[in-house]
């Protein structure tokens, strides 16, 4: 996949220009029978997890339709063995891959539902591949849809995805997330990993790392280290530091600052995404910043504590009544995905007010 900076640049400027031109040729809905439906969800792991209840609801109303999902390699495993999807279409976010998909699927679908909040690229794909198109009603991209719905940024994102079905006459409330699927091989690999590292007993997972965008979501390394020490004082548990390979170094530094406790293990980069799904079901508690692993844990029905600063838990809290969000804002949210506002850095430490004692109070509540 091309670099995130390049993708955003091309999408913002070239994508905008093309949307502006094509908006002149957008048509009104024709209300077909929707035998072939395409959903577009390309980007973050967390948002991909949160869109699954909408796909399930769509399937309930279109039992005999062919429902495909267009996604990227970055997140396609979230749709692994999903019974509500007929086919997973995977592309790369570069002009050649996008052009190839459009050429192979020109006006193939009766309906395309664009689940992306701000990418112009996704609206262009919808325009060329869908006879009818549903998306959010903000930005120039909205001109390419035949029907739109409002992006409500003061409700949870699961419900905002569900709102995309309103133009179809479907009004439903999200009650729970969908469990993420993994294979028997994934479970076997996780069991083998835990056995090799001699990990057993009650497990708590920590996920301190963030993806390449908006790393200022992260909590200070020193506080993670102090949290590990406090957990060790009060609970007889093993601590698993999880994440992808990019956060392995970060996890190692945190463990070193915690004085290398023997019950803390750095598993970052040692599992695939579907193996992470399997691993989550073995833990008693997840503590994470606003990130993909946080939503994965919540989807696997694991008690989850989410730490928030530059984004608001109103939109992205770990979904579920038994989960806890810790949010002590120092300023208004600066991450507004639907507006394309995902800064790469900030002069403000949005996470500074969250203290170890705040997290330990949540841990006590969930592990009592």
Secondary structure, 3 states (H helix, E strand, C coil): CCCHHHHHHHHHHHHHHHHHHHHHHCCCCCCCCCCEEEEECCCCHHHHHHHHHHHHHHHHHCCCCEEEEEEECCCHHHHCCCCCCCEEEEECCCHHHHHHHHHHCCCCEEEEEECCCCCHHHHHHHHHHEEEEEEECCCHHHHHCCEEECCCCCCCHHHHHHHHHHHHCCCCCCCCCCCCCCCHHHHHHHHHHHHHCCCCCCEEEEECCCCCCCHHHCCCHHHHHHHHHHHHHHCCCEEEECCCHHHHHHHHHHHHHCCCCCCEEECCCCCCHHHHHHHHCCCCEEEEECCHHHHHHHHCCCCEEEEECCCCHHHHCCCCCCCEEEECCCCCCCCEHHHCECCCCCCCCCCCCCCHHHHHHHHHHHHC
